[in-house]
Amino acid sequence: MQKTTPADRILLQDSIAEALERAGLWRRAAARWLHIFDQVESDQARERVALRREACLLMSTNNTEGDRGAKRRATYRKLIAAYQP
């Protein structure tokens, strides 16, 4: 497994994607994470970016369950926790 390079570490802390997430613009944030995915070099960094993107896409989906918001937020928090180094 490749180690995360210093350049990858900088990309993994993308302020634009994180700002889009805070604003609730999940699809735009997912698109930004995909852009970052293309730029990182190590497999470990790609895996972390893919998890973050998956979390954004999960939050952007419309679900018909009654308590969908609470479940999606809990799942999002779990995925973000897995993302942390």
Long-range contacts (C-beta under 8 A, 24 or more apart in sequence): 1-43, 1-44, 2-41, 2-42, 2-43, 2-44, 3-42, 3-44, 4-42, 4-44, 4-45, 4-85, 5-41, 5-42, 5-45, 7-40, 7-41, 8-40, 8-41, 8-42, 8-44, 8-45, 9-45, 11-36, 11-39, 11-40, 11-45, 11-49, 12-36, 12-40, 12-45, 12-48, 12-49, 12-85, 17-52, 21-56, 26-56, 26-57, 26-59, 26-60, 27-56, 27-57, 27-60, 29-56, 30-56, 30-57, 30-60, 48-83, 48-85, 51-79, 51-82, 51-83, 52-79, 52-80, 52-83, 54-79, 55-79, 55-80, 55-83
